[in-house]
Amino acid sequence: MPTIFDPVKFGDIELKNRIVMAPLTRNRSPKAIPNDLNAAYYEQRATAGLLITEGTPISQQGQGYADVPGLYLPEAIAGWKKVTDAVHKKGGKIVTQIWHVGRVSHVSLQPNGGAPVAPSAISAGGKTYIINPDGTGAFAETSMPRALETSEIAAILEDYRKGARAAIDAGFDGVEIHAANGYLIEQFLKENANQRTDQYGGSIENRARFALEVVDTVVKEIGAGRTGIRLSPTTPANGISETKPQDVYNYLVEELGKRGGLSFVHVVEGATGGDRDFTQGDKPFDYHELKNIYRKAGGTGAWLANNGYTKDMAEAAVASGYADAVAFGKPFIANPDLVERFKKGSALNEPDKNTFYGGGAKGYTDYPLIEAVA
């Protein structure tokens, strides 16, 4: 019976344990370029079985928040190389979450101040983080997007290909395709954000087309064993909703399963960062059914569970065979040595919410290790 401290394979990536650090936006990479502080942050957490970086835009068009690191500038790739080198020297494994935010952006972040792009011209109705002309950061309403022309989608797929290749060039062990939390891929998947009448809208098969094309594009470029995907079937994040999420995601994972050996499927259960039991539609979402459909279709990727797991819940999920590994978010913010704390049964540091987004070392790299408080 496996434990969370046992090794596991995520496709071509060998993990020393089953405790994964979830992607966490921290807004500490000015001009979209990773820096030495970012390298120190990830290096501190390299005892995790796998580090999944914060969302990393594949293009300026894909950027929705200020001061998040990108993958589309040579300087950014060089900056990420510092991060991956630091993690690997500590014996860690790290993948980057490749990201296009779609409508969750602001004109000040877009090329030439243009409108963000989306499947349909429907506002996300939320907020994003921008830099004011005086250099201060602030939250701002997302800008009204424009609908993508069908002819433009090929260029976005090419950006995903370039982003995946840039990740490997930067030394990452693989990538996680961000198809969750109301961003571009999920905007295509979910009915309230997609009112298209071409081959990317209408039926479930059509709405899933873009997600599957992204997966196929990335797999062709870097291999299935280094390609994971993150899904959030029922989250309401960024104004996203769906009346039949089980039908949509059962179809999607069946198609992913037919593709065989992805590295991993990362599933956010419930509302991202919130209620694990949150659902949409007229019935609770069945995550066990989702996994079973993926496996029956031939999917061999590791099943990575996420959202509100405690150590005890994670141990039960892995021991039962439901999850191959469990991802932790906020606990890793305040506990760079989370794996060691779990092993020893030590108390956890509480994260300072005031330092989650933006700033410097405070609330980022200055949380005490067990040895420092022993």
C-alpha positions, 0 to 999 in steps of 0.5 A, spaced: 500 500 500 503 506 497 504 512 502 505 519 500 512 518 501 513 513 496 516 514 489 512 515 483 513 516 476 509 521 472 510 519 465 518 520 464 518 524 470 521 520 476 518 523 483 521 521 490 515 522 493 507 523 492 507 530 495 506 535 489 507 543 490 501 546 486 502 552 482 501 559 485 501 565 482 506 570 486 507 576 482 514 577 483 517 577 476 517 584 474 517 585 466 515 577 466 522 575 467 524 570 473 529 572 477 534 570 483 529 571 488 524 566 484 530 561 484 531 561 491 523 560 492 523 554 488 530 551 491 527 552 498 521 547 496 525 542 492 524 537 497 517 536 494 516 530 489 514 535 484 514 543 483 509 546 478 510 553 477 506 559 477 502 560 471 507 562 466 504 565 459 506 563 453 505 570 449 504 577 451 497 576 449 496 570 454 498 574 460 493 577 464 496 579 471 502 584 472 509 581 474 508 574 473 513 570 469 513 568 462 516 564 457 516 568 451 522 572 452 529 570 451 531 573 458 525 569 461 528 563 458 534 565 461 531 567 468 527 560 468 534 556 467 536 559 474 530 556 477 531 549 474 538 549 475 537 551 483 532 546 483 535 540 480 542 541 484 537 540 490 535 533 487 528 536 485 523 536 479 520 541 476 515 543 471 512 549 468 504 551 468 503 553 461 498 559 460 493 563 456 488 567 460 484 569 454 479 574 457 482 574 464 486 580 462 487 588 461 488 592 455 494 595 459 497 588 459 496 586 452 500 587 445 499 595 443 493 595 448 488 591 444 482 587 447 484 580 450 481 575 446 476 569 448 472 564 445 466 569 445 466 577 447 463 575 454 466 579 460 469 575 465 466 580 470 472 579 475 479 583 477 486 582 475 492 585 477 496 591 473 501 596 474 499 603 474 503 608 471 506 611 477 509 604 478 504 601 484 500 595 483 493 595 483 487 590 482 483 592 476 476 590 472 478 585 467 477 588 460 472 586 455 474 581 450 473 580 443 472 573 440 477 570 436 476 569 429 477 561 427 483 563 423 487 566 429 486 559 433 492 556 429 497 561 431 495 560 439 496 553 438 503 555 435 504 559 441 503 553 445 508 549 441 513 555 442 512 555 450 513 548 451 519 548 447 521 554 451 520 550 457 524 544 455 530 549 453 529 552 460 531 546 463 524 544 466 522 536 466 516 537 463 510 542 462 503 542 465 497 545 460 493 550 464 486 548 462 483 550 469 480 556 473 476 560 467 482 561 463 482 560 455 482 553 454 476 552 460 473 558 456 472 554 450 470 548 454 464 551 458 458 553 455 457 560 459 463 563 456 463 559 449 457 562 444 461 560 438 457 557 432 464 554 428 467 548 429 469 550 436 462 551 439 456 548 440 456 541 442 461 538 447 465 535 442 466 542 439 467 545 445 473 540 447 476 541 440 481 546 442 483 543 449 485 537 445 488 540 440 493 544 445 494 537 448 496 534 441 500 540 439 504 540 446 505 532 446 508 532 439 513 537 441 516 535 447 512 528 448 507 525 452 511 523 458 513 530 459 506 533 458 501 534 464 494 537 464 490 541 469 482 541 470 477 544 474 471 541 472 466 545 477 470 551 479 466 558 478 473 561 478 473 567 473 466 567 472 466 560 469 460 555 469 457 549 466 450 546 467 453 539 465 460 539 467 460 531 468 458 530 461 463 535 459 469 532 463 467 525 462 468 526 454 474 530 455 478 525 459 476 519 455 479 523 449 485 524 453 485 517 455 485 515 448 491 518 447 495 514 452 501 516 456 500 523 458 505 525 464 499 526 469 492 529 470 491 534 475 484 535 478 482 541 482 476 538 486 470 543 487 471 550 487 479 552 486 482 554 493 475 554 496 469 549 498 471 542 496 464 540 495 462 546 490 458 543 484 455 546 478 449 543 474 444 538 478 448 533 481 454 532 485 460 531 481 463 524 481 471 525 481 472 517 481 467 516 475 472 521 472 478 517 473 475 511 471 473 513 465 480 516 463 483 509 465 478 505 461 480 509 455 487 507 456 490 513 460 496 511 464 498 518 466 498 519 474 492 522 477 494 528 481 488 530 486 488 537 489 484 542 493 483 542 500 487 536 502 490 535 509 496 530 510 491 525 513 486 526 507 492 525 502 494 519 505 488 516 505 487 518 497 494 515 496 493 508 500 486 507 497 489 507 490 484 513 488 490 518 487 497 517 485 499 523 488 496 530 492 498 537 490 498 542 496 498 550 495 497 554 500 501 550 505 507 550 501 507 558 501 508 558 508 512 551 509 518 550 504 519 544 508 512 541 508 515 534 506 519 534 512 514 537 517 509 531 514 514 526 516 515 529 523 508 531 524 510 538 526 506 544 526 505 548 520 506 555 519 500 559 517 501 563 511 501 571 511 495 573 506 497 580 505 504 577 502 501 572 497 501 577 491 507 582 489 512 584 494 519 582 495 522 576 500 517 578 506 512 572 505 516 569 500 522 566 502 523 568 509 518 563 512 522 559 518 524 552 517 523 546 522 530 547 524 530 554 525 524 554 530 526 547 534 
